[in-house]
Amino acid sequence: MGVHQNIGYDYFPKQGSDLGKRVKVCFNYESDKTIYGKCIRDDIEEPYLMLFQLEDGRVVRSSECQYMTF
């Protein structure tokens, strides 16, 4: 459990322009094995988290993969 100054019941970090965009994701630089998804979080202030929901239901951080938005 935790607490963050920019996250609460009625406030959330400001979101960037990639929020809601479609993404193409690969892991471990294996660009021949990709999966599509959607950017569901794109913080432009603390805690600077970017999350993708993949089409198979998994949610991954941008730091755990390689991605391209479009």
PyMOL commands that set and color helices and strands:
alter all, ss='L'
color gray80, all
select helices_A, chain A and resi 62-64
alter helices_A, ss='H'
color red, helices_A
select strands_A, chain A and resi 22-26+34-42+50-54+59-61+66-69
alter strands_A, ss='S'
color yellow, strands_A
deselect
rebuild
show_as cartoon
